[in-house]
Amino acid sequence: MEKLEILLLASVIGIGATIVMDIYGALLMRIFAIARLDYALLGRWVGHFLKGKVSHNGIARSAPIARETILGWLVHYVTGVVFVFLFLVYQGKAWVYNPDLWSVLAFGALTTVFPYFIMQPCFGMGIAASKLPNPQKARVKTLATHLVFGAGMYFSTIALTSF
């Protein structure tokens, strides 16, 4: 029962945090013309992954798959829920009723391990975007986005527990 309750909390908080992250990405695009990850490419990677192909020389040059955009957005939100679920399993559901910003900012920073060491290499960008023309810019952008996800966890939790 405890795990089910944590999963329900993680679903609400994870979706909220991912929405905050997406709003941040949309604002960066609209105000500063800074592109964000095209989630169709995430869907493409997952689609190829399910067929046994994990790494690509450049995911954008790989063959498109059916409904990759929908799949990418779904995986994006499920990942947010999974991250929050793992956080709550570690912290315990008591964190929800006494949240602190620093723990989720640290957790957001920790989640950059996933894009730096799994996604970016598998997409053909190298470890921590090392093969991109400006890897430092990509690293900072990834870190900032994941910190915003952490902040989104905090604010989503505050909103959830205010009702």
Contacts in CASP RR format, 6 or more apart in sequence:
PFRMAT RR
TARGET T0000
AUTHOR 0000-0000-0000
METHOD contacts of the structure
MODEL  1
MEKLEILLLASVIGIGATIVMDIYGALLMRIFAIARLDYALLGRWVGHFL
KGKVSHNGIARSAPIARETILGWLVHYVTGVVFVFLFLVYQGKAWVYNPD
LWSVLAFGALTTVFPYFIMQPCFGMGIAASKLPNPQKARVKTLATHLVFG
AGMYFSTIALTSF
2 93 0 8 1.000
3 89 0 8 1.000
5 93 0 8 1.000
6 85 0 8 1.000
6 88 0 8 1.000
6 89 0 8 1.000
6 92 0 8 1.000
6 93 0 8 1.000
7 85 0 8 1.000
9 84 0 8 1.000
9 88 0 8 1.000
9 93 0 8 1.000
9 96 0 8 1.000
9 160 0 8 1.000
10 81 0 8 1.000
10 82 0 8 1.000
10 84 0 8 1.000
10 85 0 8 1.000
10 87 0 8 1.000
10 88 0 8 1.000
11 81 0 8 1.000
12 156 0 8 1.000
12 160 0 8 1.000
13 84 0 8 1.000
13 88 0 8 1.000
13 96 0 8 1.000
13 153 0 8 1.000
13 156 0 8 1.000
13 157 0 8 1.000
13 160 0 8 1.000
14 77 0 8 1.000
14 80 0 8 1.000
14 81 0 8 1.000
14 83 0 8 1.000
14 84 0 8 1.000
14 153 0 8 1.000
14 156 0 8 1.000
15 77 0 8 1.000
15 80 0 8 1.000
15 81 0 8 1.000
15 156 0 8 1.000
16 152 0 8 1.000
16 156 0 8 1.000
17 80 0 8 1.000
17 84 0 8 1.000
17 149 0 8 1.000
17 150 0 8 1.000
17 152 0 8 1.000
17 153 0 8 1.000
17 155 0 8 1.000
17 156 0 8 1.000
18 76 0 8 1.000
18 77 0 8 1.000
18 79 0 8 1.000
18 80 0 8 1.000
18 81 0 8 1.000
18 149 0 8 1.000
20 148 0 8 1.000
20 149 0 8 1.000
20 151 0 8 1.000
20 152 0 8 1.000
20 155 0 8 1.000
20 156 0 8 1.000
21 145 0 8 1.000
21 148 0 8 1.000
21 149 0 8 1.000
21 152 0 8 1.000
24 145 0 8 1.000
24 148 0 8 1.000
25 34 0 8 1.000
25 36 0 8 1.000
25 145 0 8 1.000
26 36 0 8 1.000
28 34 0 8 1.000
28 36 0 8 1.000
29 35 0 8 1.000
29 36 0 8 1.000
34 141 0 8 1.000
36 145 0 8 1.000
39 69 0 8 1.000
39 72 0 8 1.000
39 73 0 8 1.000
39 75 0 8 1.000
39 76 0 8 1.000
40 64 0 8 1.000
40 68 0 8 1.000
40 69 0 8 1.000
40 72 0 8 1.000
41 59 0 8 1.000
41 60 0 8 1.000
41 68 0 8 1.000
41 123 0 8 1.000
42 71 0 8 1.000
42 72 0 8 1.000
42 75 0 8 1.000
42 76 0 8 1.000
42 119 0 8 1.000
43 65 0 8 1.000
43 68 0 8 1.000
43 69 0 8 1.000
43 71 0 8 1.000
43 72 0 8 1.000
43 75 0 8 1.000
44 59 0 8 1.000
44 62 0 8 1.000
44 64 0 8 1.000
44 65 0 8 1.000
44 68 0 8 1.000
45 56 0 8 1.000
45 59 0 8 1.000
45 62 0 8 1.000
45 119 0 8 1.000
45 122 0 8 1.000
45 123 0 8 1.000
46 71 0 8 1.000
46 72 0 8 1.000
46 75 0 8 1.000
47 65 0 8 1.000
47 68 0 8 1.000
47 71 0 8 1.000
48 54 0 8 1.000
48 56 0 8 1.000
48 62 0 8 1.000
48 63 0 8 1.000
48 65 0 8 1.000
49 122 0 8 1.000
53 62 0 8 1.000
54 122 0 8 1.000
55 121 0 8 1.000
55 122 0 8 1.000
55 124 0 8 1.000
56 62 0 8 1.000
56 122 0 8 1.000
56 123 0 8 1.000
56 124 0 8 1.000
57 124 0 8 1.000
58 123 0 8 1.000
58 124 0 8 1.000
58 125 0 8 1.000
59 122 0 8 1.000
59 123 0 8 1.000
59 124 0 8 1.000
65 71 0 8 1.000
79 114 0 8 1.000
80 149 0 8 1.000
83 107 0 8 1.000
83 108 0 8 1.000
83 111 0 8 1.000
83 149 0 8 1.000
84 153 0 8 1.000
87 95 0 8 1.000
87 104 0 8 1.000
87 107 0 8 1.000
87 153 0 8 1.000
88 95 0 8 1.000
88 96 0 8 1.000
91 103 0 8 1.000
95 103 0 8 1.000
95 157 0 8 1.000
96 157 0 8 1.000
96 160 0 8 1.000
96 161 0 8 1.000
97 161 0 8 1.000
99 153 0 8 1.000
99 154 0 8 1.000
99 157 0 8 1.000
99 158 0 8 1.000
99 161 0 8 1.000
100 154 0 8 1.000
101 151 0 8 1.000
101 154 0 8 1.000
104 150 0 8 1.000
104 151 0 8 1.000
104 152 0 8 1.000
104 153 0 8 1.000
104 154 0 8 1.000
105 147 0 8 1.000
105 150 0 8 1.000
105 151 0 8 1.000
105 154 0 8 1.000
107 150 0 8 1.000
107 153 0 8 1.000
108 146 0 8 1.000
108 147 0 8 1.000
108 149 0 8 1.000
108 150 0 8 1.000
108 153 0 8 1.000
109 143 0 8 1.000
109 146 0 8 1.000
109 147 0 8 1.000
111 146 0 8 1.000
111 149 0 8 1.000
112 142 0 8 1.000
112 143 0 8 1.000
112 146 0 8 1.000
115 142 0 8 1.000
115 146 0 8 1.000
116 127 0 8 1.000
116 128 0 8 1.000
116 129 0 8 1.000
116 139 0 8 1.000
116 142 0 8 1.000
117 127 0 8 1.000
117 128 0 8 1.000
120 126 0 8 1.000
120 127 0 8 1.000
120 128 0 8 1.000
120 129 0 8 1.000
120 138 0 8 1.000
121 127 0 8 1.000
124 131 0 8 1.000
125 131 0 8 1.000
125 132 0 8 1.000
125 138 0 8 1.000
126 132 0 8 1.000
128 135 0 8 1.000
128 138 0 8 1.000
128 139 0 8 1.000
129 135 0 8 1.000
129 138 0 8 1.000
129 139 0 8 1.000
129 142 0 8 1.000
132 138 0 8 1.000
END
